[in-house]
Amino acid sequence: MPGKVTEALQSWEEAGVLVRSRSRWRIIPASIWWTIWKERNSRCFENIENSIEQIKLNCILILCFWCNHIWSNDPVSIIDVLDSL
């Protein structure tokens, strides 16, 4: 397990060497961290705690949103993105 964020990103980059859609692959850590950050804020400031299933769904939804926003003219669907992982 990586001890630093830079090590985690490096191992993620190495794992994605053969992925068809590398630019989408690189967004995944940010979507995970953003989801965790939002969950942390909900728990700390709003006293709202989501289930692990909801947290996972939130992560997938933010990934879909970002991919659709960045590649709005790209016909690749989120299913294609998830299949490429």
Secondary structure in CASP SS format (residue, H / E / C, confidence):
PFRMAT SS
TARGET T0000
AUTHOR 0000-0000-0000
METHOD secondary structure of the structure
MODEL  1
M C 1.00
P C 1.00
G C 1.00
K C 1.00
V H 1.00
T H 1.00
E H 1.00
A H 1.00
L H 1.00
Q H 1.00
S H 1.00
W H 1.00
E H 1.00
E H 1.00
A H 1.00
G C 1.00
V C 1.00
L C 1.00
V C 1.00
R C 1.00
S C 1.00
R H 1.00
S H 1.00
R H 1.00
W H 1.00
R H 1.00
I H 1.00
I H 1.00
P H 1.00
A H 1.00
S H 1.00
I H 1.00
W H 1.00
W H 1.00
T H 1.00
I H 1.00
W H 1.00
K H 1.00
E H 1.00
R H 1.00
N H 1.00
S H 1.00
R H 1.00
C H 1.00
F H 1.00
E C 1.00
N C 1.00
I C 1.00
E C 1.00
N C 1.00
S C 1.00
I H 1.00
E H 1.00
Q H 1.00
I H 1.00
K H 1.00
L H 1.00
N H 1.00
C H 1.00
I H 1.00
L H 1.00
I H 1.00
L H 1.00
C H 1.00
F H 1.00
W H 1.00
C H 1.00
N H 1.00
H H 1.00
I H 1.00
W C 1.00
S C 1.00
N C 1.00
D C 1.00
P C 1.00
V C 1.00
S C 1.00
I H 1.00
I H 1.00
D H 1.00
V H 1.00
L H 1.00
D H 1.00
S C 1.00
L C 1.00
END
